[in-house]
Amino acid sequence: MTDNQGLPNYSGDPQGGGGFNNPGPPPNNNLVWAILTTILCCLPFGIVSIVKANQVNTLWAQGQPAAAQEAANAAKKWAIIAAIVGVVVGILYFVLVVALGVFSADMNNYR
């Protein structure tokens, strides 16, 4: 089987879709979001998101579209969790710094 340029098409789909008889392209693996949330928000949950995102294309190439979609959904879920945890921790840190600053300023009045 060849594509319209005469090159071999090993995808099993005459339109150039996914691996082993998978229809269309693989699902979005959300790897960019996984990396960004790992760097900017929450390292542990971001790493889980990266691992899940890396599984998407592998599962798709193995002919497991349902498992690939499930891994893509899990990668997105863990990226969202990492972002939420990162924002919450950032807010708590800000509140703690402000509270300690107010407490420190208040303690200077008693000297």
C-alpha positions in Angstrom: 0.0 0.0 0.0 1.4 3.4 -0.9 0.2 7.0 -0.2 -0.5 9.5 -2.9 3.2 10.4 -3.3 4.2 6.8 -3.9 5.7 6.3 -0.4 4.8 3.2 1.6 2.0 3.6 4.1 2.4 1.2 7.1 -0.4 2.7 9.1 -3.1 0.3 7.8 -5.2 3.4 7.0 -5.2 4.6 3.4 -5.6 8.2 4.7 -2.5 7.9 6.8 -4.1 7.4 10.2 -2.7 5.7 13.3 -0.8 2.5 13.9 -2.3 -1.1 13.8 -5.6 -0.5 12.1 -6.3 2.5 14.4 -8.6 5.0 12.9 -7.2 8.5 12.6 -4.4 10.1 14.6 -3.6 9.2 18.2 -5.2 11.1 21.0 -3.6 14.3 22.3 -1.0 13.0 24.9 -1.0 16.3 26.9 2.7 16.1 27.3 3.2 19.9 27.1 0.8 20.4 30.0 2.4 17.6 31.9 5.9 19.2 31.5 4.6 22.7 32.4 2.8 21.6 35.5 5.8 19.6 36.6 8.1 22.6 36.3 5.7 25.4 37.4 3.3 23.8 39.8 3.7 20.4 41.5 6.6 18.1 40.9 5.2 14.7 42.1 1.8 14.9 40.3 3.5 16.4 37.2 5.8 13.4 37.0 2.7 11.1 37.1 1.2 13.2 34.3 4.4 12.9 32.2 4.5 9.1 32.6 0.9 8.8 31.5 1.5 11.1 28.6 4.4 9.0 27.4 2.3 5.9 27.4 -0.2 7.3 24.9 1.8 7.0 21.7 3.2 3.6 22.7 -0.2 2.2 23.4 -1.5 3.7 20.2 1.3 2.1 18.2 0.6 -1.3 19.8 -3.0 -1.1 18.5 -4.6 -0.3 21.8 -6.7 2.8 21.1 -8.9 2.5 24.2 -5.9 2.2 26.5 -4.2 5.1 24.7 -7.3 7.3 25.2 -7.4 6.2 28.8 -3.7 7.2 29.3 -4.4 10.5 27.6 -7.3 11.2 29.9 -5.2 10.2 32.9 -2.3 12.5 31.8 -4.8 15.4 31.5 -6.3 14.6 34.9 -2.9 14.5 36.7 -1.8 17.7 35.0 -5.0 19.5 36.2 -4.4 18.0 39.7 -0.8 19.3 39.7 -1.9 22.7 38.6 -4.6 23.0 41.3 -2.2 21.7 44.0 0.4 24.2 42.8 -2.0 27.1 43.0 -3.3 26.1 46.4 0.3 25.7 47.8 1.2 29.1 46.3 -1.7 30.8 47.9 -1.0 29.1 51.3 2.6 30.2 51.0 1.6 33.8 50.2 -0.8 33.9 53.2 1.9 32.4 55.5 4.5 35.0 54.4 2.0 37.9 54.9 1.0 36.5 58.3 4.6 36.1 59.4 5.3 39.6 58.2 2.4 41.1 60.1 3.4 39.1 63.2 7.0 40.2 62.9 6.0 43.8 62.5 3.7 43.5 65.5 6.5 42.0 67.6 8.7 45.0 66.9 6.2 47.3 68.5 6.7 45.5 71.9 10.4 46.1 72.1 
